[in-house]
Amino acid sequence: MYGQNKSVNTIADEMQRSLMSTEADEYTQASNLSEAFQCLSKAADILDDIGMYKSSALVTDCLEKFAKRPTTDFIFPPDHPKVKDNKGHFPIPDIEHARSALRYAGHYDKAPDWYDGPLKELLNTIADKVEKEYKSIEVSEKSRNPGKG
């Protein structure tokens, strides 16, 4: 599938871009990540079996980091009063996820079905939480407005 000269990092970057496409909803992203996790686990076993120990160790390290990532740092946790589906939305365990939350929210043209409130309120909540948790991120007024201002 991939040429031998393609690095593991390049492959991982491509996978992440396709898995976290802004066109996919959160459920699809979670499902894709679960499938990717299972696939990478199998790949690590295969690499180990054929003697590619360094590559196997790299994949295993990535899987361990993935498994240890926080799953409770949501802007909208399952018990948030505005969440209707009892699922967590917009995880922000790190700065990359926080930036992604701002970008992802900017694609909404109406409030999502799981949210009990207007879109402007959703965007303000996301912007406020990102701003509070990650002071190094400058949240613009455009991030707070539907249709990006």
N, C-alpha and C positions, 0 to 999 in steps of 0.2 A: 504494500500500500504506500509506504513512504520510502523514499530513496535512502540509501545508507548514509549519505552525507548530511541529512537533515538532523539537527541536534534535538535532543529530548526537550530542551527548553522551547525550541521553535514549535515542536509538535504540541507541547503543553499550552503555549500561547494560542495556537490555532484552535485547540479544543475549548479553551476558556472563552475565546471570542464567539465561537459558535454556540456554546452552551448558554452563555449569558446574553444572548442577543436581546436587544431591547424590544424586538418584535414578539418575543415569547412572554407569556404571562408567568407569574410567580410559581404557579403549580407546575407548569411545563418545565421551568428552569429547575425546580427541585427534583422533578422526575428525571430530567436529563443528567443532573449531577449525580443522582443515585446510580443511574446506569453507567455513567463514566467511572464512578468509584469502583463498581463491580468489575468493569472491563479492565481498569488499571490494576486491580488486585490480581486478576488472571494474568495480565501482561507481566507483572513482577514475578509470578511463579514460573512463567515460561522462560523469561530471561534468566532466571536462576537455574532452571533445568538445562539450558543450553550453554551455560558457563559464562554468561555476561553478568558477572557479579556486581560490577560497579553500576551498570544501568539498573539492575534489579534493586540495588540499595537506594539509588536515587528515587526510583518510583515508590519504593516502600517508605522512604522519608517523606515524600510528598503526601502519600496516603495517611501517614501518621499525623502530619500537620493538619490535613483536612479533617480528620476524625476529631482532633482536639479543639477545633475552632469553636468559639462560643455559639450557642444556638439560642440564647435567651436575650441577646442585646437587640431587641426590636424597637423601632420607633413606635409601632403599634403592636404591642404584645397581644396574645390571644384574649386576655381579660380586659383590654382597653374598652372603655364605654362606647367608643365609636365603631368598634369592630363587630360585624354581624355574623361572621363565619367561624369564630373561635379559633382562628389561626393567626400566627404571627406574621406581620408584614413589615417590609423594609428593615432587614437586619443590618445593623451597623457595628459589628464587632471590631472594625478597624477603619482607618481613614479611607482606604480604597472603597469599602462598602458605603461609607458615608457619601463620597463623591458620586458613586453609582446611584445612590438613592435620590440625590438631587437631579441627576440626568434622567433617570427612569421616570420620576414624577413629572418631569417636564413634558413628557409625551402624552399625558392624559388630556383629553378634551372635555371630559366630564368625570365626576367622582366615580371610582370603581364600585362595583356591586357590593363588595364586602364592607364598604365604608358608609357609615350613617351620618352624612353631613355634606355640605357643599365642597366643591373642589378647592375653592380658595382657602377654606379652613384646613383641608388636608395638606395643601402646599405650605401654608404657614407653619403647621405643626412640624412638618419634615424639616423645613428651613430652620426653625427655632431649635429643634433637637440637634441637628448637625452643627449649628453654630455654637450651641452650649457644650457639646461633647468634644468637638474638634475646633479649637480656637484658631488654628492655623488655616482653616478654610474660610475664605471670604464668601459669604452668601450674598448674592446680589438681589436687588429688588425684583429683577426679572424672574428669579427662582421662586418668588412668592406669588406670582401672578399667572393665572391660567393663560395658556397660549403664549407664554414667555413675554408678557408685557405688552 
